[in-house]
Amino acid sequence: MAKNTNKTFSPKQLAQGIGVSEASIKRWCDKGILATSRTGGGHRRIPLESVITFLKENQYELIRPDILGLPTGAGRGEWTYEQARKHFASALEAGDEVKSRQIVLDLYLAGHSIAGICDRVITPVFHQMGDKWDHGEVAVYQERRAVEILHRLLYSLREILPAPSQAAALAIGATLTGDPYSLPGLMVELTLQESGWQAFFYGCELPVDTICAAIQESKPDLFWLSVSAVESIESFLKDYPKIYETCESEKVLLALGGRMINHTIRDQIRYSVFCDNIEHLQTFITAMEAMRNKRDNH
Ligand code: B12
């Protein structure tokens, strides 16, 4: 398994972090309950992603999250989506990055999927922020600051997700020229990684020819395009078929989403799957993998 982060902890650090004895941690390491590596001198080291997997699967409270490099207070809160939305909105508006991270991490540690957290907490909060900005209730700087906080938050989640294996399916994604909206692309990247894929968001505002070149060169299993803004409908309808045709000839699945793609546009284009939200993509990926496993077992 390729590692996401080099952060590892000693049994003593983890024991202090979750309030159990060091002997218990060592026993769990040796039984394989906690994925462990060894230093050159034979000492046990527990990678951060193994700590997170363990916390998600067991009911241990994080007593000292700071020891594990996690935000103060993480792992303590039990949120309903509704409460999480309310507190996440206030934290983001106030620019409280620690609180924002804590809420998302709490939800993740409590077993919520990345897709669920994105669609049910983060996205509605950004929609609400857009409406408030439109009504002059939120300043431009608050919105921009919130986007930056979200970037850092989503990157930090990527670090704690289990790393995909070298044999994992590959996905790449982007937005086209004229589309500066980065959050949906990053959310898709994380969701695919949570499903065990190697996923790379190549960024925003890519000219169509370079997207096609990337698909031809990387030959991913899936390409995702997020369309939140377009230069013009005409330019989109001219450029998009080039992406579809490249995917078709390279046998790459094309997942499409984004608020600009309405029914009139959908009637004029082709894709492998259209998603209104991130959970739709997760459902599609899960179904595809179940189909592949079924076929492999026959
Ligand atoms: C942040 C923001 C910006 C930032 C974006 C920065 C960044 N790095 O992303 C910046 C500053 C660039 C920006 C600029 C502008 N913005 Co703006 N922006 C927003 C805001 C507040 C949040 C956008 C966001 O990230 N939402 C969160 C994402 C995750 O939600 P989502 O887009 O709905 O995506 C979901 C689904 O569509 C789906 N999805 C999307 N893509 C894909 C792809 C795949 C493969 C899958 C599976 C799923 C999927 O999954 C997501 C999760 O459920 C929105 C409010 C809103 N309603 O979204 C306004 C909003 C979109 N902006 C608006 C406006 C007016 C503008 C500007 C014109 C402002 C200006 N005068 O300059 C410019 C236009 C820029 C352009 N070139 O188009 C308006 C648009 C109004 C309209 N009718 O179109 C909105 C709605 C605000 C409002 N209420 O008025 N904006």
Residues whose N, C-alpha, C, O or C-beta is under 5 A from the ligand:
A	BS01	B12	D119 T123 F126 H127 M129 G130 D131 D134 V147 G178 P180 Y181 S182 L183 P184 V188 W224 L225 S226 V227 S228 A229 A255 L256 G257 G258 R259 C275 D276 N277 I278 L281
